[in-house]
Amino acid sequence: MFNYNIVVLYYLSIIWGSYSVGVRPVFSGDELRSEGAFLMANHQTMADCNIIFFVANKMKKLNSLKWFVKSSIRFLPGVGFALHFLDVIFVKRNWTQDKRTIERTFANLKKSKIKPVIVIFPEGTRQTAKKFKEARAFTVSRNMEPLRHLMHPRPRGFVATVTNMRDSLDSVVDVTIGFPEQGLPSLWQWFQGIGAKNTCIHCRRFPIADLPLDDEEALKRWLFGRFKEKDELLDRLYRTGSFEEGAGKERVDLETAESGRKGYGGNKVTP
């Protein structure tokens, strides 16, 4: 319990620090509940992790966050050691090796009888221009419809989670993150309030019982469908400045409309 209290204070310090530099997240979509959930989000910048803290705080579940994390992070001084105490799911992006780790962690969570909020970025990696181009080429080679703003999700972690943890989760919370005005802030820029003051967060809640839990292929199609919807949401955000239909004003300046996909380092994801 002490470990979790320290972590919650850390998460809260990030939220308070973000507010202190003028970050004001704009939420839209479904009302969030305090419940066990599988939270999935698109991943464009390291600052996305901070946004998850805002979402979890709105759910009143900061003390229940469980993350899918790259295994290399466990070797980071301080942070890596601390994560071992929080039932973090370390993955190597190799399903043969990751499957046992995921199942072992899920077994521990079930024994604890807590209602966790399990966080995953289904694209599998933070988006960059190079990764986007490679992912798009792979998508086309598989005769799949390419997305304009996102990489196609990797379904194995999603399928494993919702099928194995169905009795501990009440919903899937689909979070779409967008930066409509100035591009993608780095983590350092976030804590300076640069490009993050009007961060847009659109949440959709799906009861876990409504998913096709006993059909793996149907679950994959369900996930792909959510990412197509997310892509359409981001397209609206970059055109109008809002996720909500009719809430924003259509932009005439196409360069401004595209700025939400332009990084401060000059990198731009161009489909």
MARLODO-226697 format. One line per 5 residues: number of its first residue (from 1); their letters; for each residue x, y, z of C-alpha. Coordinates in steps of 0.02 Angstrom, whole numbers, padded with zeros to 5 digits, always signed. Example, Ala and Ser with C-alpha at 12.3 -4.5 7.8 and 13.67 -1.06 7.14 Angstrom:
1 = AS = +00615/-00225/+00390 ~ +00684/-00053/+00357 .
This chain:
1 = MFNYN = +00000/+00000/+00000 ~ +00144/+00120/+00040 ~ +00213/+00094/-00137 ~ +00048/+00140/-00215 ~ +00026/+00296/-00107 .
6 = IVVLY = +00197/+00359/-00162 ~ +00155/+00327/-00344 ~ -00013/+00417/-00330 ~ +00076/+00569/-00256 ~ +00197/+00562/-00403 .
11 = YLSII = +00054/+00555/-00528 ~ -00034/+00699/-00440 ~ +00126/+00803/-00442 ~ +00129/+00785/-00632 ~ -00052/+00841/-00644 .
16 = WGSYS = -00024/+00989/-00528 ~ +00137/+01035/-00618 ~ +00047/+01030/-00785 ~ -00090/+01144/-00721 ~ +00041/+01265/-00653 .
21 = VGVRP = +00112/+01295/-00828 ~ -00059/+01323/-00904 ~ -00105/+01150/-00970 ~ -00296/+01138/-00978 ~ -00355/+00972/-01050 .
26 = VFSGD = -00517/+00983/-01149 ~ -00620/+00825/-01121 ~ -00759/+00767/-01237 ~ -00856/+00607/-01268 ~ -00927/+00487/-01139 .
31 = ELRSE = -00935/+00514/-00952 ~ -00800/+00415/-00861 ~ -00834/+00303/-00711 ~ -00732/+00239/-00565 ~ -00718/+00057/-00620 .
36 = GAFLM = -00602/-00078/-00683 ~ -00558/-00035/-00861 ~ -00444/-00071/-01007 ~ -00384/+00099/-01065 ~ -00313/+00113/-01240 .
41 = ANHQT = -00246/+00269/-01324 ~ -00153/+00329/-01478 ~ +00031/+00370/-01450 ~ +00115/+00519/-01533 ~ +00230/+00591/-01399 .
46 = MADCN = +00301/+00548/-01228 ~ +00182/+00678/-01157 ~ +00040/+00556/-01192 ~ +00081/+00469/-01027 ~ +00043/+00629/-00932 .
51 = IIFFV = -00127/+00636/-01017 ~ -00166/+00461/-00955 ~ -00141/+00527/-00777 ~ -00275/+00659/-00810 ~ -00394/+00525/-00876 .
56 = ANKMK = -00362/+00408/-00729 ~ -00385/+00551/-00606 ~ -00553/+00591/-00686 ~ -00598/+00408/-00659 ~ -00536/+00419/-00478 .
61 = KLNSL = -00422/+00271/-00516 ~ -00246/+00342/-00505 ~ -00203/+00209/-00377 ~ -00253/+00068/-00495 ~ -00151/+00106/-00652 .
66 = KWFVK = -00061/-00041/-00730 ~ +00045/-00012/-00885 ~ +00110/-00113/-01031 ~ +00291/-00052/-01032 ~ +00442/-00091/-01143 .
71 = SSIRF = +00556/-00212/-01050 ~ +00707/-00099/-01077 ~ +00632/+00028/-00955 ~ +00655/-00093/-00810 ~ +00842/-00056/-00817 .
76 = LPGVG = +00822/+00132/-00796 ~ +00895/+00187/-00627 ~ +00759/+00219/-00499 ~ +00608/+00212/-00613 ~ +00637/+00034/-00672 .
81 = FALHF = +00661/-00031/-00495 ~ +00502/+00055/-00434 ~ +00396/-00016/-00574 ~ +00430/-00193/-00514 ~ +00321/-00159/-00362 .
86 = LDVIF = +00170/-00102/-00463 ~ +00128/-00256/-00566 ~ +00186/-00168/-00723 ~ +00178/-00279/-00878 ~ +00352/-00277/-00956 .
91 = VKRNW = +00347/-00331/-01138 ~ +00480/-00364/-01270 ~ +00360/-00353/-01419 ~ +00393/-00536/-01450 ~ +00232/-00631/-01419 .
96 = TQDKR = +00317/-00797/-01383 ~ +00413/-00717/-01240 ~ +00280/-00592/-01186 ~ +00135/-00715/-01171 ~ +00198/-00796/-01010 .
101 = TIERT = +00239/-00627/-00931 ~ +00067/-00559/-00970 ~ -00022/-00714/-00905 ~ +00081/-00714/-00744 ~ +00042/-00530/-00712 .
106 = FANLK = -00142/-00558/-00745 ~ -00144/-00704/-00623 ~ -00071/-00589/-00487 ~ -00200/-00456/-00524 ~ -00342/-00581/-00511 .
111 = KSKIK = -00278/-00642/-00342 ~ -00272/-00464/-00276 ~ -00457/-00443/-00322 ~ -00430/-00260/-00365 ~ -00516/-00173/-00509 .
116 = PVIVI = -00367/-00111/-00611 ~ -00355/+00015/-00752 ~ -00240/-00072/-00876 ~ -00159/+00049/-00999 ~ -00096/+00005/-01172 .
121 = FPEGT = -00046/+00100/-01328 ~ -00103/-00026/-01460 ~ +00006/+00048/-01598 ~ +00149/-00031/-01501 ~ +00267/+00117/-01510 .
126 = RQTAK = +00272/+00305/-01510 ~ +00236/+00375/-01682 ~ +00376/+00455/-01783 ~ +00385/+00499/-01967 ~ +00497/+00348/-02001 .
131 = KFKEA = +00389/+00226/-01902 ~ +00231/+00294/-01982 ~ +00301/+00270/-02157 ~ +00356/+00092/-02117 ~ +00190/+00048/-02036 .
136 = RAFTV = +00094/+00118/-02183 ~ +00197/+00015/-02306 ~ +00163/-00141/-02203 ~ -00024/-00101/-02199 ~ -00031/-00080/-02388 .
141 = SRNME = +00066/-00243/-02413 ~ -00069/-00334/-02313 ~ -00208/-00256/-02417 ~ -00274/-00161/-02266 ~ -00348/+00013/-02275 .
146 = PLRHL = -00212/+00136/-02219 ~ -00251/+00265/-02086 ~ -00216/+00449/-02112 ~ -00155/+00498/-01939 ~ -00123/+00335/-01846 .
151 = MHPRP = -00029/+00172/-01864 ~ -00133/+00014/-01866 ~ -00148/-00066/-01693 ~ -00060/-00226/-01644 ~ -00202/-00335/-01580 .
156 = RGFVA = -00118/-00470/-01475 ~ -00100/-00372/-01313 ~ -00277/-00307/-01329 ~ -00351/-00479/-01361 ~ -00251/-00559/-01219 .
161 = TVTNM = -00307/-00426/-01095 ~ -00493/-00420/-01128 ~ -00509/-00610/-01136 ~ -00403/-00649/-00982 ~ -00462/-00504/-00873 .
166 = RDSLD = -00645/-00499/-00924 ~ -00703/-00537/-00745 ~ -00598/-00397/-00670 ~ -00641/-00262/-00798 ~ -00804/-00170/-00824 .
171 = SVVDV = -00764/-00076/-00983 ~ -00644/-00030/-01122 ~ -00606/+00157/-01120 ~ -00547/+00217/-01290 ~ -00447/+00379/-01273 .
176 = TIGFP = -00403/+00485/-01425 ~ -00270/+00618/-01393 ~ -00244/+00768/-01505 ~ -00145/+00930/-01506 ~ -00242/+01042/-01626 .
181 = EQGLP = -00143/+01203/-01630 ~ +00046/+01194/-01627 ~ +00099/+01015/-01658 ~ +00166/+00879/-01546 ~ +00251/+00939/-01387 .
186 = SLWQW = +00398/+00842/-01317 ~ +00391/+00793/-01133 ~ +00504/+00940/-01091 ~ +00396/+01061/-01190 ~ +00241/+00994/-01102 .
191 = FQGIG = +00313/+01045/-00933 ~ +00344/+01218/-01005 ~ +00165/+01231/-01064 ~ +00218/+01239/-01247 ~ +00091/+01170/-01369 .
196 = AKNTC = -00008/+01079/-01234 ~ -00122/+01211/-01159 ~ -00274/+01153/-01257 ~ -00239/+00967/-01264 ~ -00396/+00879/-01327 .
201 = IHCRR = -00448/+00712/-01251 ~ -00596/+00616/-01321 ~ -00657/+00466/-01220 ~ -00774/+00327/-01271 ~ -00833/+00195/-01148 .
206 = FPIAD = -00881/+00019/-01204 ~ -00951/-00107/-01077 ~ -00837/-00259/-01079 ~ -00990/-00373/-01094 ~ -01032/-00295/-01263 .
211 = LPLDD = -00869/-00353/-01342 ~ -00858/-00519/-01438 ~ -00748/-00596/-01303 ~ -00757/-00775/-01367 ~ -00708/-00735/-01547 .
216 = EEALK = -00527/-00679/-01571 ~ -00549/-00625/-01752 ~ -00703/-00524/-01708 ~ -00606/-00440/-01567 ~ -00470/-00391/-01690 .
221 = RWLFG = -00600/-00318/-01808 ~ -00677/-00224/-01662 ~ -00507/-00149/-01618 ~ -00472/-00099/-01799 ~ -00644/-00019/-01806 .
226 = RFKEK = -00604/+00088/-01654 ~ -00442/+00148/-01735 ~ -00533/+00194/-01894 ~ -00651/+00299/-01788 ~ -00504/+00376/-01696 .
231 = DELLD = -00426/+00422/-01862 ~ -00586/+00508/-01916 ~ -00593/+00601/-01749 ~ -00415/+00664/-01772 ~ -00457/+00719/-01949 .
236 = RLYRT = -00601/+00823/-01880 ~ -00491/+00894/-01743 ~ -00358/+00951/-01865 ~ -00489/+01026/-01981 ~ -00597/+01114/-01850 .
241 = GSFEE = -00498/+01122/-01687 ~ -00624/+01010/-01597 ~ -00663/+00825/-01583 ~ -00849/+00860/-01571 ~ -00950/+00874/-01730 .
246 = GAGKE = -01012/+01051/-01758 ~ -00914/+01122/-01611 ~ -00766/+01190/-01709 ~ -00748/+01306/-01858 ~ -00688/+01233/-02023 .
251 = RVDLE = -00513/+01296/-02060 ~ -00471/+01370/-02229 ~ -00284/+01369/-02203 ~ -00232/+01189/-02241 ~ -00059/+01214/-02167 .
256 = TAESG = -00138/+01261/-02000 ~ -00256/+01113/-02012 ~ -00108/+00997/-02035 ~ -00007/+01073/-01892 ~ -00076/+00948/-01767 .
261 = RKGYG = +00032/+00815/-01850 ~ +00191/+00919/-01855 ~ +00322/+00896/-01719 ~ +00420/+01040/-01647 ~ +00579/+00960/-01708 .
266 = GNKVT = +00523/+00986/-01887 ~ +00464/+00807/-01911 ~ +00298/+00791/-02001 ~ +00200/+00634/-02032 ~ +00147/+00646/-02212 .
271 = P = +00033/+00508/-02278 .
